[in-house]
Amino acid sequence: MLIFKQKQNLKPWVESLIKDGKTIAFVPTMGALHDGHISLIEQARNCYDIVVCSIFVNPAQFNDPADFEKYPITTEQDIRLLLKGKADLLFLPQVSEIYMPHETWPESYELGFLETVLEGFYRPGHFQGVCKVVHRLLEIVKPHALYLGKKDYQQCMVVAKLITDFHVPVQLILADTLRESSGLAMSSRNKRLSESDRVKAAVIYEILTYIRMHIAPGSLRQIKQYGFEKLIASGLKPEYIEISDATNLKPIDIWDGTQQLVCLLAAYLNEVRLIDNMVLN
Ligand code: AMP
């Protein structure tokens, strides 16, 4: 596996591959890799000639500086996992390599409603930061396909809008969430959970599954309330639990039985913020 830290080295490498007719898939990450990330790499490898992964802890997407400071950095272990996943190239830039002065990138991205709800509401500026980095990385790597995890459901919608609005010639592929055997969604943040908290956190999957099994046309208020109370009773501090239209994230209070729904939630367990979601029908 090649490792490039500078885009001036990566760009000609990519260009020559494209000239040779190779197809390139790209998996952007913030490191602290786990099997969920590797599942994206493996899926990409099955469909494309070359798999490029990036590790970049993007300061622009952390609305809470303390969260940025605490973000786990495990580069050596990450490289071992990427070798196991058979990635072809790792792009490992410094902040100054991505955010260079005097470059003509949009000041901000028009995300409309998507930026006002759920993660957008609770993490102001987060999706602007996501767009800033993804737009720049796509321009550097120029992949044919971009692999993102449905674990970050709203992020997938935001990036889809970025790709459409800026006519980026890339196919967006959304991969299913890989979970621990307990149902807990794999996440870099899980590394900050104690063993007993990991057990507790499995209630998130239990709630999502319960809601999927019991959803029925009519008012959804009671079932959302059930989820909220169950999180609290299990020792988590919910930020939100919402059932939304899966195509636009508009909250649904009364379900007509036909709209496609997704349940999304965010909750703190001690200091660790966990998010998860499930498409319900
Ligand atoms: P992150 O490093 O957290 O920014 O994640 C990098 C990519 O991996 C994003 O597209 C995530 O949605 C995806 N991802 C994170 N966790 C999982 C998981 N458990 N299963 C599948 N994909 C994931």
Residues whose N, C-alpha, C, O or C-beta is under 5 A from the ligand:
A	BS01	AMP	P28 T29 M30 G31 G36 H37 Y147 L148 G149 K150 K151 D152 A175 D176 T177 L178 A185 M186 S187
